């Protein structure tokens, strides 16, 4: 997310090691505005006149941590309150202080119209503020576009996404948060985490196919690098949909494009909510051509780390 006009303010992407390891909890709070003027407060109807100059003023008032929060929500589309706290406030000494400072930062970003808090909580009312789900508000989308040098997008409103979309999006984010925590603890070396990388190829029938894994994860393993396409399964897809997705990966492998660019083909790791569901997907994989099966791994969310960091050879010709 680099904007040549405001590079010093540009937040890091999730695709570099610095973003995986950096804990912005030590970053200072936003610089206080001059007396009598608060650029973080927008008057009614101000979004229609949210100019580039106004964006620049707003960006200057955000702390590095606040910028990273906005940028990360833009990358994932949705983040839960506790996920934001674990990513950006982990170095604060006590749990109570972490929760309090996180709530204050998020409330400021909501008041500034940069973030929108969904009406639905995840985990019920007992989840408290940790259960709130945050998305970019229109001004937040415009600020991110400004950081990226893409111009100012139209001021479309916000909507409440469906529960299945929210659950799946948060599950992908949870994988990232868990991997960052493992990296900080020194139990793995996370090099990058790319959300929904798009792969476009032409099938054997001449059709243009778009393959969109939930994530592409890269780890360091000594002098080697491990790559995995991740598919986060919630147990809602039927047999036919799962097989079609697996066959799309096989077809993409046969193009050789990924191997030419990465010198290898990433394993495809299915992460299921239960052991029974993982076994169900594994049985479907067993129906694939013998040499194709080796690229797939089926696991549960509890065992995902071991599956993602396991070294496996997926080279060879698929028949």
C-alpha positions in Angstrom: 0.0 0.0 0.0 2.4 2.6 -1.1 1.3 6.1 -2.3 4.1 8.0 -3.9 2.5 11.3 -2.7 2.3 10.3 1.0 4.8 7.5 1.3 5.8 8.5 4.9 2.2 7.9 6.0 1.6 4.8 4.0 0.8 1.8 6.2 2.6 -1.5 5.5 1.0 -4.3 3.5 0.5 -7.8 4.9 2.8 -9.2 2.3 6.1 -8.4 3.8 7.9 -9.8 6.8 7.9 -6.4 8.5 4.1 -6.3 8.6 4.1 -9.8 10.1 6.5 -9.0 12.9 5.9 -5.4 13.7 3.8 -4.7 16.7 2.6 -1.1 16.5 1.5 -1.1 20.1 4.5 1.0 20.9 3.5 3.6 18.4 2.4 6.9 19.9 -1.2 8.1 20.0 -2.4 10.5 17.4 -0.9 14.0 17.7 -3.5 16.2 19.4 -5.1 18.8 17.1 -4.7 22.5 17.6 -7.2 24.1 20.1 -10.6 24.7 18.7 -10.1 22.4 15.7 -10.4 18.6 15.4 -9.9 17.3 11.9 -11.0 13.8 13.1 -14.6 15.0 13.6 -16.7 15.3 10.5 -19.8 17.4 10.4 -23.0 16.0 8.9 -22.8 15.7 5.1 -19.1 16.3 5.1 -18.3 13.1 3.3 -19.5 14.5 0.0 -16.8 17.2 0.4 -14.1 14.9 1.7 -11.3 16.4 -0.4 -7.8 15.4 -1.0 -6.7 18.2 1.3 -9.0 17.1 4.0 -7.7 13.5 3.6 -4.1 14.8 4.0 -5.0 16.7 7.2 -6.8 13.6 8.6 -3.9 11.3 7.7 -1.4 13.6 9.5 -3.5 13.3 12.7 -3.6 9.6 12.8 -1.0 7.6 14.8 1.0 5.0 13.0 -1.0 2.3 14.8 -4.3 3.9 13.8 -3.1 3.9 10.1 -2.2 0.3 10.4 -5.5 -0.6 11.8 -7.4 1.1 9.0 -5.1 -0.5 6.4 -5.4 -4.0 7.8 -9.2 -3.8 7.9 -9.1 -2.6 4.3 -7.1 -5.7 3.4 -9.4 -8.2 5.2 -12.6 -6.2 4.8 -13.7 -7.1 8.3 -12.0 -7.6 11.7 -13.3 -8.4 15.1 -12.5 -6.2 18.1 -10.4 -8.9 19.8 -8.5 -9.6 16.6 -7.5 -5.9 16.4 -6.5 -5.9 20.0 -4.3 -9.0 19.5 -2.6 -7.6 16.4 -2.0 -4.0 17.5 -2.0 -3.8 21.3 -0.2 -6.9 22.4 2.8 -5.1 23.9 0.7 -3.2 26.5 1.4 -4.7 29.9 -1.9 -5.8 31.2 -5.1 -7.3 29.6 -7.2 -4.5 31.1 -5.1 -1.8 29.7 -4.9 -3.5 26.3 -8.7 -3.7 26.1 -9.2 -0.2 27.3 -6.8 1.5 25.0 -8.0 -0.6 22.0 -11.6 0.4 22.7 -10.6 4.0 22.9 -8.7 3.9 19.6 -11.5 2.1 17.8 -14.1 4.5 19.1 -12.0 7.4 17.9 -11.8 5.8 14.4 -15.6 5.2 14.4 -16.3 8.8 15.6 -14.0 10.0 12.8 -16.2 8.1 10.3 -13.2 6.0 9.1 -14.6 2.7 10.6 -18.1 1.3 10.7 -19.2 -1.0 13.4 -21.5 -3.7 12.2 -24.8 -4.0 14.0 -24.2 -7.8 14.6 -21.8 -9.0 17.2 -20.0 -12.2 16.9 -20.2 -14.3 20.0 -23.4 -12.8 21.4 -23.8 -9.9 23.7 -21.5 -11.5 26.3 -18.6 -11.0 23.9 -18.7 -7.3 24.8 -16.7 -4.9 22.7 -14.4 -7.7 21.6 -17.3 -9.2 19.6 -18.0 -6.0 17.6 -17.0 -6.4 13.9 -15.4 -3.4 12.1 -15.4 -2.5 8.4 -14.2 0.6 6.6 -16.7 3.4 6.5 -16.9 5.5 3.2 -14.3 8.0 4.5 -12.0 5.1 5.5 -12.2 3.7 1.9 -11.4 7.1 0.5 -8.4 7.4 2.9 -7.0 4.0 1.9 -7.5 4.9 -1.8 -5.6 8.1 -1.1 -2.8 6.2 0.5 -2.6 3.9 -2.5 -2.6 6.8 -5.0 -5.8 5.5 -6.6 -7.9 8.8 -6.5 -11.0 9.2 -4.5 -13.7 6.5 -4.9 -17.4 7.3 -5.0 -19.0 7.8 -1.7 -21.1 4.6 -1.6 -22.7 3.8 1.7 -22.1 0.8 4.0 -24.2 -2.3 4.3 -24.6 -5.1 6.7 -23.1 -8.3 5.0 -24.6 -11.7 5.5 -23.7 -13.8 8.5 -21.9 -16.5 6.3 -19.8 -13.8 4.6 -18.9 -12.3 8.0 -18.0 -15.7 9.5 -15.8 -16.7 6.6 -14.0 -13.4 6.4 -13.3 -13.4 10.1 -12.1 -17.0 9.9 -9.5 -16.0 7.3 -8.5 -13.0 9.5 -8.2 -15.3 12.5 -5.7 -17.5 10.7 -3.6 -14.4 10.0 -3.8 -13.2 13.6 -2.8 -16.7 15.0 0.2 -16.9 12.6 1.3 -13.4 13.6 1.1 -14.4 17.3 3.2 -17.6 16.6 5.7 -15.5 14.7 6.1 -13.1 17.6 6.6 -16.0 20.0 9.4 -17.3 17.8 7.7 -20.5 16.9 7.7 -19.8 13.2 8.9 -17.3 10.6 6.0 -15.8 8.7 7.2 -14.1 5.5 3.9 -13.0 4.0 0.2 -13.5 4.1 -1.7 -12.5 1.0 -5.5 -12.3 1.2 -7.4 -13.7 -1.7 -4.6 -13.8 -4.3 -6.2 -14.0 -7.8 -5.0 -16.5 -10.4 -6.5 -16.3 -13.9 -5.8 -19.1 -16.4 -7.3 -20.7 -19.5 -8.7 -24.2 -19.0 -8.2 -27.1 -21.4 -11.7 -26.2 -22.8 -10.5 -22.7 -23.6 -12.5 -21.0 -20.9 -11.0 -18.2 -18.8 -11.1 -19.3 -15.1 -10.5 -17.2 -12.1 -9.1 -19.1 -9.1 -9.2 -17.2 -5.8 -7.8 -19.0 -2.7 -8.6 -17.5 0.6 -5.0 -16.8 1.3 -1.4 -17.5 0.2 0.9 -18.0 3.1 4.7 -18.0 3.0 7.0 -19.3 5.7 10.8 -19.5 6.1 12.2 -23.0 6.8 15.9 -22.7 7.1 17.2 -21.8 3.6 13.9 -22.8 2.1 10.5 -21.2 1.8 7.2 -22.9 2.2 4.2 -21.7 0.3 0.6 -22.8 0.8 -2.8 -21.8 -0.7 -5.3 -21.8 2.1 -8.9 -22.7 1.8 -10.9 -21.9 5.0 -13.9 -24.3 5.1 -16.9 -23.6 7.3 -18.7 -26.9 6.6 -21.3 -25.2 4.3 -20.1 -26.3 0.8 -21.3 -29.5 -0.6 -19.4 -32.3 -2.3 -19.8 -31.0 -5.8 -18.5 -27.5 -4.9 -15.5 -28.9 -3.0 -14.5 -31.2 -5.9 -14.8 -28.3 -8.4 -12.5 -26.2 -6.4 -9.9 -29.1 -6.1 -10.1 -29.7 -9.9 -9.6 -26.0 -10.5 -6.3 -26.2 -8.6 -5.3 -29.3 -10.7 -6.1 -27.4 -13.9 -4.1 -24.4 -12.7 -1.2 -26.6 -11.9 -1.2 -28.0 -15.4 -0.7 -24.5 -16.9 2.8 -24.3 -15.2 2.4 -20.6 -14.6 2.8 -20.7 -10.8 5.8 -23.0 -11.1 7.4 -20.6 -13.6 7.0 -17.7 -11.3 7.6 -19.3 -7.9 9.8 -22.3 -8.9 7.2 -24.5 -7.1 3.5 -25.0 -6.7 2.1 -24.2 -3.3 0.3 -26.9 -1.4 -3.4 -26.5 -1.0 -4.3 -26.7 2.6 -8.0 -27.2 3.5 -8.7 -26.0 7.0 -12.0 -27.4 8.3 -13.9 -26.6 11.5 -14.0 -30.2 12.8 -12.1 -33.4 12.4 -15.1 -35.1 10.8 -15.3 -32.3 8.2 -11.6 -32.6 7.5 -12.0 -36.4 7.0 -14.9 -35.7 4.6 -12.7 -33.4 2.5 -9.8 -35.9 2.7 -12.1 -38.6 1.3 -13.0 -36.3 -1.6 -9.3 -35.7 -2.3 -8.8 -39.4 -2.4 -11.0 -39.5 -5.5 -8.6 -37.3 -7.4 -5.9 -38.7 -9.7 -3.2 -40.4 -7.6 -0.4 -37.9 -8.3 -2.7 -34.9 -7.7 -3.6 -35.9 -4.2 -0.1 -35.1 -2.8 -0.6 -31.3 -3.2 -3.7 -31.3 -0.9 -3.6 -31.4 2.8 -6.8 -31.5 5.0 -6.6 -30.4 8.6 -8.6 -28.7 11.3 -8.2 -25.1 12.5 -6.5 -26.4 15.7 -3.9 -28.4 13.6 -3.5 -25.8 10.8 -0.1 -24.5 12.0 1.5 -28.0 11.8 0.0 -28.6 8.3 1.1 -25.2 7.0 4.7 -25.5 8.2 5.1 -29.2 7.2 7.5 -29.6 4.3 6.0 -31.5 1.5 7.1 -32.2 -2.1 4.3 -31.4 -4.6 6.4 -31.6 -7.7 5.7 -34.1 -10.4 3.3 -34.5 -13.3 -0.4 -34.8 -12.5 -2.3 -37.2 -14.7 
